[in-house]
Amino acid sequence: QVQVVESGGGFVQAGGSLRLSCATSGDTGCITDMAWHRQAPGQERVFVAGINTRQDTRYSNSVKGRFTISMDNAKKTADLQMNNLKPEDTADYYCTTIIDYFRCPALLRDYWGRGTQVTVSS
């Protein structure tokens, strides 16, 4: 089992910055990737940013150039630095961990946190 907890959400004006953090516990040695998704009210949950243990990163087009994801391979934590925030960034943000199935076949493929809310005012 892997436990995932997000923190750092809050209220911010457009153009401001926030830094979200994701902490993990349990079988963290099985984690190969970490990612952030978000879900606005009435909308589908969408991918925002991802990173693997090689420090390869991937971003959605809507946040590229504004958000930066980072990962501590030892602690298995992931931060999302969000700059130049826009009202359309308002959403619940979720952290997820990807599990190496071949190393840890007893675990689920991924684990999710309960989310942290980000509100950006215009």
WORAHU-V382089 format. One record per pair of residues at least 24 apart in sequence whose ideal C-beta (glycine too) atoms are under 10 Angstrom apart, sorted by the first residue. I is the first residue (numbers start at 1). J is the second residue. D is the distance in Angstrom with one decimal. If there is no record, write none. Layout:
i = {I;I}
j = {J;J}
d = {D;D}
This chain:
i = {1;1;1;1;1;1;1;1;2;2;2;2;2;2;2;2;2;2;2;2;2;2;2;2;3;3;3;3;3;4;4;4;4;4;4;4;4;4;4;4;4;4;4;4;5;5;5;5;5;6;6;6;6;6;6;6;6;6;6;6;6;6;6;7;7;7;8;8;8;8;8;8;8;9;9;9;9;9;9;9;9;10;10;10;10;11;11;11;11;11;11;12;12;12;12;12;12;12;12;13;13;13;13;13;14;14;14;14;14;14;14;14;14;15;15;15;15;15;15;16;16;16;16;16;16;17;17;17;17;17;17;18;18;18;18;18;18;18;18;18;18;18;18;19;19;19;19;19;19;19;20;20;20;20;20;20;20;20;20;20;20;20;20;21;21;21;21;21;21;22;22;22;22;22;22;22;22;22;22;22;22;22;22;23;23;23;23;23;23;24;24;24;24;24;24;24;24;25;26;26;26;26;27;27;27;27;27;27;27;27;28;28;28;28;28;29;29;29;29;30;30;30;30;30;30;30;30;30;30;30;30;30;31;31;31;31;31;31;31;31;31;31;31;31;31;32;32;32;32;32;32;32;32;33;33;33;33;33;33;33;33;33;34;34;34;34;34;34;34;34;34;34;34;34;34;34;35;35;35;35;35;35;35;35;35;35;35;36;36;36;36;36;36;36;36;36;36;36;36;36;37;37;37;37;37;37;37;37;38;38;38;38;38;38;38;38;38;38;38;38;39;39;39;39;39;40;40;40;40;40;40;41;41;41;43;45;45;45;45;45;46;47;48;48;48;48;48;48;49;49;49;49;50;50;50;51;51;51;52;53;62;62;62;63;80;80;82;82;85;85;85;85;86;86;87;87;87;87;88;88;89;89;89;90;90;90;90;90;90;91;91;91;91;91;92;92;92;92;93;93}
j = {25;26;27;30;106;107;108;111;26;27;28;29;30;31;76;96;97;99;104;107;108;110;111;112;27;28;97;111;113;28;31;34;76;78;94;95;96;97;110;111;112;113;114;115;77;95;113;114;116;36;78;80;92;93;94;95;96;112;113;114;115;116;117;95;113;116;79;80;81;82;93;116;118;91;92;93;115;116;117;118;119;116;117;118;119;90;117;118;119;120;121;82;85;89;90;118;119;120;121;85;87;120;121;122;84;85;86;87;88;89;120;121;122;83;84;85;86;120;122;82;83;84;85;120;121;66;81;82;83;84;85;67;80;81;82;83;85;89;93;116;118;119;120;68;70;79;80;81;82;83;48;67;69;78;79;80;81;82;93;94;95;116;118;77;78;79;80;95;116;69;71;76;77;78;79;80;93;94;95;96;97;113;116;75;76;77;78;95;113;75;76;77;78;95;97;111;113;76;76;97;107;111;76;97;99;103;104;106;107;111;74;75;76;77;97;76;100;103;104;76;97;98;99;100;101;103;104;105;106;107;108;111;71;73;76;78;97;98;99;100;103;104;107;110;111;76;97;98;99;100;101;103;104;58;71;78;96;97;98;99;100;110;69;70;71;72;76;77;78;79;80;95;96;97;98;110;69;71;78;80;94;95;96;97;98;110;112;60;63;67;69;78;79;80;82;93;94;95;96;113;91;92;93;94;95;96;112;115;62;63;80;89;90;91;92;93;94;115;116;118;91;92;93;94;115;88;89;90;91;92;118;90;91;92;91;91;92;94;112;115;91;96;80;82;89;91;93;94;78;80;81;82;78;96;98;78;79;80;98;100;86;88;89;89;116;118;118;120;118;119;120;121;120;122;119;120;121;122;120;122;118;119;120;117;118;119;120;121;122;115;117;118;119;120;116;117;118;119;117;118}
d = {9.1;4.8;6.3;10.0;9.3;7.1;8.3;7.7;4.5;5.5;6.4;9.8;7.2;6.8;8.6;9.9;5.6;7.2;9.3;7.0;8.1;8.7;4.2;9.6;9.5;9.1;9.6;7.4;8.4;9.9;9.7;8.9;9.7;9.6;8.5;5.4;7.0;5.9;9.4;5.3;6.1;3.8;8.2;10.0;10.0;7.9;5.6;7.6;9.0;8.6;9.5;9.2;9.3;6.5;6.8;4.8;10.0;9.5;4.5;7.2;6.1;4.1;9.7;9.5;9.3;6.0;8.1;8.1;9.9;9.2;8.7;6.2;8.6;9.6;8.1;6.4;8.1;3.4;4.8;4.8;8.1;8.4;7.8;7.1;7.4;9.7;9.0;8.4;4.9;8.0;6.9;8.6;5.7;9.1;9.7;7.5;7.4;5.7;7.5;8.0;9.7;7.3;5.4;8.2;8.5;6.3;5.9;6.0;9.7;9.0;5.7;6.5;5.3;8.9;6.0;6.8;8.2;8.9;9.9;8.9;8.4;8.2;5.5;7.5;9.2;9.3;7.2;6.1;4.8;7.6;6.6;10.0;8.5;8.2;4.9;8.7;6.6;9.0;9.3;9.6;6.3;9.9;8.6;9.5;9.8;6.0;7.1;5.1;7.0;9.4;9.8;9.4;9.5;8.7;6.6;4.3;8.1;6.9;5.8;10.0;7.7;6.2;7.5;6.8;7.7;5.3;8.0;8.5;8.8;9.6;9.0;9.0;6.1;4.5;7.2;7.7;9.3;9.1;3.5;8.6;8.2;6.6;9.1;8.0;8.4;5.4;8.8;8.6;8.8;8.0;4.6;6.6;8.3;8.3;6.0;8.0;8.9;8.6;9.7;9.7;9.0;8.3;9.8;9.8;8.1;9.9;6.3;8.7;6.1;9.3;9.4;8.0;4.0;9.2;8.0;8.0;9.1;8.0;7.9;9.3;8.5;9.3;4.9;5.6;9.0;5.8;3.7;9.7;9.2;5.6;10.0;9.7;9.2;9.1;5.0;9.5;4.7;6.9;6.5;7.8;10.0;9.1;9.6;9.5;8.6;10.0;8.5;5.4;7.0;4.8;9.5;8.4;9.7;9.6;8.6;9.3;8.6;7.3;3.8;8.9;9.2;8.8;7.9;9.6;5.5;9.7;7.4;8.1;4.0;9.7;9.8;6.8;7.1;5.4;7.2;9.9;7.8;9.8;7.8;9.6;8.9;7.4;5.2;8.1;7.2;8.8;10.0;9.7;9.2;8.2;6.5;7.3;9.4;5.0;9.5;6.0;7.0;5.9;7.7;9.8;9.1;9.2;7.4;4.9;8.2;6.5;8.4;9.2;9.7;9.1;9.7;7.7;9.0;3.9;6.5;4.8;7.0;8.7;10.0;7.7;5.6;5.2;8.3;7.2;7.9;8.0;8.9;6.3;4.3;7.9;10.0;8.5;8.1;8.5;7.7;8.9;8.6;7.1;9.8;9.7;8.7;9.5;7.3;9.2;9.2;8.8;7.2;9.0;8.9;6.2;9.8;9.5;9.1;8.7;8.4;6.5;9.8;9.7;8.1;9.7;8.9;7.6;8.3;7.6;10.0;9.8;7.5;9.1;7.8;9.7;4.6;9.5;6.1;8.4;8.9;5.1;6.9;4.7;7.8;9.7;6.4;9.1;5.1;8.5;6.3;5.2;5.0;8.5;9.7;9.1;7.8;6.2;8.8;9.2;7.1;5.3;7.6;10.0;7.5;5.6}
